[in-house]
């Protein structure tokens, strides 16, 4: 049984990946959608042509991850594509933020993503793919977005290293690094009162980011960066000292 697994599949980029992958891959037996909100995933699933398995689970919960591990062990699927979309961010000064939310970002964005990847790799074969949702925030530190940017730097670094490790097995990892995307992400990110200043200048549509990501993963690219502004930002982050770029960003607020 050939399957696709998508985390964070109840909305935003995760739901968009489900829709586009459903249209793009006709040879898959099932698409597994993973998120906490079952009803939202059922609404996504009803518009898909593939057989869909809806797994309402919290990927930070050990019991739920044991449930997934048991399902993989008993079903023994071939995972052709894992898309790790689950994650969130909170804007605001770290010292005045809610600690549980900040620590939760580390749990979801880093720990759970790592765990999910580890559980799935044994069920992957030659030409399987892993798509990891990082962010352009991974390219340099982000004051007032400090923990989120740090978690995405982890995802970016982890993905690049894992790609080298899995290359001899011909399993390919692509780190997706979008800028601001028009999804419910900012409903959570800005709930503490912070606002991302460059959002208006760089906001893009989710379907375009996902389309680019799928294409880049198909072509075995290491990174997927959508949009001229974010591509330029990526290049600048390599060429200039981060201290200079951080000073420039401070004047954009």
C-alpha positions as CSV (number, residue, x, y, z in Angstrom):
1,X,0.0,0.0,0.0
2,X,1.5,3.3,-1.1
3,X,0.5,6.3,1.0
4,X,1.1,10.0,1.6
5,X,1.1,11.3,5.1
6,X,0.4,15.0,5.8
7,X,0.6,16.6,9.3
8,X,-1.2,19.8,10.1
9,X,-3.7,18.8,7.5
10,X,-6.8,20.5,9.0
11,X,-6.1,23.9,7.4
12,X,-3.6,26.2,5.8
13,X,-0.7,24.7,4.0
14,X,-1.4,21.2,5.2
15,X,-4.9,21.2,3.7
16,X,-3.6,22.8,0.5
17,X,-0.9,20.0,0.2
18,X,-3.7,17.5,0.6
19,X,-5.7,19.0,-2.3
20,X,-2.8,19.4,-4.7
21,X,-1.3,16.0,-4.0
22,X,-4.6,14.4,-4.4
23,X,-4.7,15.8,-8.0
24,X,-1.1,15.2,-8.8
25,X,-0.6,11.6,-7.7
26,X,-3.0,9.0,-9.1
27,X,-1.1,5.9,-8.1
28,X,-1.4,6.4,-4.3
29,X,-3.7,4.0,-2.4
30,X,-4.4,6.3,0.5
31,X,-3.7,9.8,1.9
32,X,-3.4,10.0,5.7
33,X,-4.3,13.3,7.2
34,X,-3.1,14.1,10.7
35,X,-4.1,17.0,12.9
36,X,-6.1,17.6,16.1
37,X,-9.3,18.9,14.5
38,X,-11.1,15.9,13.1
39,X,-14.1,17.8,11.7
40,X,-11.9,20.2,9.7
41,X,-10.0,17.2,8.3
42,X,-13.2,15.5,7.3
43,X,-14.2,18.6,5.4
44,X,-10.9,18.5,3.5
45,X,-11.2,14.7,2.9
46,X,-14.7,14.9,1.4
47,X,-13.3,16.9,-1.6
48,X,-10.4,14.4,-2.3
49,X,-10.6,11.6,-4.8
50,X,-8.3,9.2,-3.0
51,X,-9.2,7.0,-0.1
52,X,-8.4,9.2,3.0
53,X,-7.6,8.0,6.5
54,X,-8.3,10.8,9.0
55,X,-6.2,10.5,12.1
56,X,-7.2,13.0,14.8
57,X,-4.2,13.1,17.0
58,X,-1.8,15.5,18.7
59,X,1.7,14.8,17.4
60,X,3.2,16.1,20.6
61,X,1.3,13.5,22.7
62,X,3.3,10.3,23.3
63,X,0.1,8.2,23.4
64,X,-1.1,9.4,20.1
65,X,2.3,8.9,18.5
66,X,2.3,5.3,19.9
67,X,-1.1,4.9,18.2
68,X,0.5,6.0,14.9
69,X,3.4,3.7,15.4
70,X,1.1,0.7,16.0
71,X,-0.9,1.6,12.9
72,X,2.3,1.7,10.8
73,X,3.5,-1.6,12.2
74,X,0.2,-3.4,11.5
75,X,-0.5,-1.8,8.1
76,X,3.1,-1.8,6.8
77,X,2.5,0.8,4.2
78,X,5.1,2.3,1.8
79,X,5.3,6.0,2.6
80,X,6.0,7.7,-0.7
81,X,5.7,11.2,0.7
82,X,5.7,12.6,4.2
83,X,4.7,16.3,4.5
84,X,5.4,17.8,7.9
85,X,3.2,20.9,8.0
86,X,2.2,21.0,11.7
87,X,3.5,24.0,13.5
88,X,2.7,27.5,14.7
89,X,4.4,30.8,15.7
90,X,3.8,33.5,18.2
91,X,4.8,37.2,17.6
92,X,6.0,39.4,20.5
93,X,8.9,40.0,22.8
94,X,10.1,36.8,24.4
95,X,10.4,38.2,27.9
96,X,6.8,39.3,27.9
97,X,5.3,36.3,26.1
98,X,3.4,33.3,27.5
99,X,6.0,30.7,28.3
100,X,3.8,27.7,27.6
101,X,3.1,29.0,24.1
102,X,6.8,29.5,23.5
103,X,7.7,26.1,24.8
104,X,4.8,24.6,22.8
105,X,6.4,26.0,19.6
106,X,9.5,24.0,20.3
107,X,7.5,20.9,21.0
108,X,5.5,21.1,17.8
109,X,7.9,22.7,15.4
110,X,11.0,20.7,16.4
111,X,10.4,17.7,18.7
112,X,7.2,16.4,17.1
113,X,8.5,17.0,13.5
114,X,11.6,15.0,14.4
115,X,9.6,12.2,16.0
116,X,7.3,12.0,13.0
117,X,10.2,11.9,10.6
118,X,11.9,9.2,12.6
119,X,8.8,7.0,12.8
120,X,8.1,7.3,9.0
121,X,11.6,6.7,7.5
122,X,11.6,2.9,8.1
123,X,8.5,2.7,5.8
124,X,10.1,4.7,3.0
125,X,11.8,3.2,-0.1
126,X,13.8,4.4,-3.1
127,X,12.4,7.7,-4.5
128,X,10.3,8.5,-1.4
129,X,10.2,12.1,-0.5
130,X,10.1,14.2,2.7
131,X,8.8,17.7,2.6
132,X,9.6,19.7,5.8
133,X,7.9,23.1,6.4
134,X,10.6,25.4,7.5
135,X,10.3,29.2,6.9
136,X,12.3,32.2,5.5
137,X,12.5,33.0,9.2
138,X,15.1,30.2,9.4
139,X,17.6,32.3,7.4
140,X,18.5,34.7,10.2
141,X,17.4,35.6,13.8
142,X,14.0,37.3,14.1
143,X,13.6,39.7,17.0
144,X,10.0,39.5,18.3
145,X,9.7,36.2,16.6
146,X,12.7,34.7,18.3
147,X,11.6,31.2,19.3
148,X,9.7,30.6,16.1
149,X,12.7,31.6,13.9
150,X,15.0,29.4,16.1
151,X,12.7,26.4,15.6
152,X,12.6,26.9,11.9
153,X,16.3,27.2,11.8
154,X,16.4,23.8,13.4
155,X,14.0,22.4,10.8
156,X,16.1,23.9,8.0
157,X,19.4,22.5,9.4
158,X,17.9,19.2,10.3
159,X,16.4,18.8,6.8
160,X,19.7,19.6,5.0
161,X,21.7,17.1,7.2
162,X,19.0,14.4,6.9
163,X,19.0,14.8,3.1
164,X,22.7,13.9,3.0
165,X,22.2,10.9,5.3
166,X,19.3,9.5,3.2
167,X,20.8,10.2,-0.2
168,X,22.5,6.8,-0.5
169,X,19.0,5.3,0.0
170,X,17.6,7.6,-2.7
171,X,15.1,9.2,-0.3
172,X,15.0,12.9,-0.9
173,X,14.3,15.7,1.6
174,X,13.2,19.2,0.7
175,X,13.0,22.1,3.1
176,X,10.2,24.6,2.2
177,X,11.0,28.1,3.3
178,X,8.2,30.5,2.5
179,X,7.7,34.0,3.6
180,X,4.3,35.1,5.0
181,X,1.5,33.0,3.5
182,X,-2.1,33.9,3.4
183,X,-3.3,31.2,5.8
184,X,-4.8,31.1,9.4
185,X,-1.2,31.1,10.7
186,X,-1.3,34.8,11.6
187,X,-4.6,34.4,13.5
188,X,-2.5,32.6,16.1
189,X,0.8,34.4,15.5
190,X,-0.6,37.9,16.1
191,X,-3.0,37.0,19.0
192,X,-0.5,38.5,21.5
193,X,-0.6,41.8,19.8
194,X,2.5,41.6,17.7
195,X,2.3,42.4,14.0
196,X,4.8,41.2,11.3
197,X,5.7,44.5,9.5
198,X,6.8,43.0,6.2
199,X,3.7,40.8,5.9
200,X,1.8,43.3,3.6
201,X,4.8,43.5,1.2
202,X,5.5,39.8,1.0
203,X,2.2,37.9,1.6
204,X,1.6,35.2,-1.0
205,X,-1.1,32.6,-1.7
206,X,-0.9,29.2,-0.2
207,X,-1.6,27.3,-3.4
208,X,1.4,28.9,-5.1
209,X,3.8,28.0,-2.3
210,X,2.5,24.4,-2.3
211,X,2.7,24.1,-6.1
212,X,6.3,25.3,-6.0
213,X,7.1,22.9,-3.1
214,X,5.7,19.9,-4.8
215,X,7.6,20.7,-8.0
216,X,10.9,21.2,-6.1
217,X,10.5,18.0,-4.2
218,X,9.7,16.1,-7.4
219,X,13.0,17.5,-8.9
220,X,14.8,16.5,-5.7
221,X,15.8,20.0,-4.7
222,X,17.2,20.7,-1.3
223,X,15.2,23.9,-0.7
224,X,11.9,25.4,-2.0
225,X,11.7,29.2,-1.8
226,X,8.8,30.9,-3.5
227,X,8.7,34.5,-4.6
228,X,11.4,37.0,-5.8
229,X,11.4,39.0,-2.5
230,X,12.0,35.9,-0.4
231,X,14.5,34.5,-2.8
232,X,16.4,37.8,-2.6
233,X,16.2,37.7,1.2
234,X,17.7,34.2,1.1
235,X,20.6,35.4,-1.0
236,X,21.2,38.5,1.2
237,X,21.2,36.3,4.4
238,X,24.2,34.4,2.8
239,X,26.1,37.4,1.6
240,X,25.8,40.0,4.4
241,X,26.5,39.9,8.1
242,X,23.3,39.2,10.0
243,X,24.0,42.2,12.3
244,X,23.5,44.5,9.3
245,X,20.4,42.8,8.1
246,X,18.9,42.9,11.6
247,X,19.5,46.6,11.8
248,X,17.7,47.1,8.4
249,X,14.8,45.0,9.5
250,X,14.4,47.0,12.7
251,X,13.8,50.1,10.6
252,X,11.0,48.4,8.7
253,X,8.7,48.2,11.8
